[in-house]
Amino acid sequence: MTRNEEFDELRPLLFSISYRILGSVAEAEDAVQETWLRYQAAPTQPTSTKAFLSAVVTRVSINVLRSARVRRETYVGPWLPEPLLTDPYDDPERSAELADSVSMAALLLLERLTPLERAVFVLREVFGFGFAEVASAVGRSEAACRQLAVRARRHMDAGRPRFEADRREREELAGRFFTALRDGDVDGLRTVLAADVQLVADGGGKAPAFARSVIGADNVARVVAAIFPVLARIDARVEPRELNGNPGAILRDRDDKVVGTMTLDMLGGRIQTIRSVVNPDKLGHIGPMADAWAIAREVKQARRSDD
């Protein structure tokens, strides 16, 4: 097998590792490309290509994360990971841990860890690497990696919410939510929202978004019921899709361009959190971007015509 073939075979794993460390599709893709360049430049063929490439992409991702965290300190409004389109039928045998580790909730929990803790957790707890491989990847002793893993696991277990595991129940609940959303049905929305539901939007100062979270079933139901029927009137549409392993949707304009995404976290037959990403810098990998500010002006004009 040639180097090209070996790398292509391992590319999905390398991207999966990097995305979980970085929470960014674009940065993960860049890290994978940098890993390929370093692999090409390696003077000899490594004994284990998987171990070598996993170590390289981990080190590259740790360096990127350290600089990214400095940028995030000045980020405008709530910061959310870049949404990742996932296919529920790609790998029906994937473990619950692997699926959960890519959720928005899990990625936000990972943000609480140091870069080293995050890398060790991803390699050890998500992908099952041995401590010798983890130690080689992060440049620490096995004993140090065991301590990092314990701390990381403690932080993750303490904050990890438990969401619906049954796919059919999640899809049914999401279907009821999106039907009520399109109809502007406030009462219908209330029946699927948890009492303390949160609506969080990430615009990064580059698209219209709420300055702070909207909290409570009544508030969230009224906000989304007021917006989405108006969007439908200007020919925007909601396209249900799985995002980050959970039910979600892509909002598209009349030209099929991407306006934003939303993902739904569920527990106990209710939606606990709605996370919306409208920052265009985080959505280019999904498709051509719409002008969100122009959409907002159209919505405002349509509302005025109702008065």
Secondary structure, DSSP 4 states (H G I P E B T S, - for coil): --HHHHHHHHHHHHHHHHHHHH--HHHHHHHHHHHHHHHHH-SS--S-HHHHHHHHHHHHHHHHHHHHHHHHTT-SS---PPP-B--TTS-TT--HHHHHTTSHHHHHHHTTS-HHHHHHHIIIIIT---HHHHHHHHTS-HHHHHHHHHHHHHHHHHH-------HHHHHHHHHHHHHHHHHT-HHHHHHHEEEEEEEEEE-TTSS---SS-EESHHHHHHHHHHHHHHHHHTT-EEEEEEETTEEEEEEE-TTS-EEEEEEEEEETTEEEEEEEE--GGGTTTTSPBP-HHHHHHHHHHHHHHH-
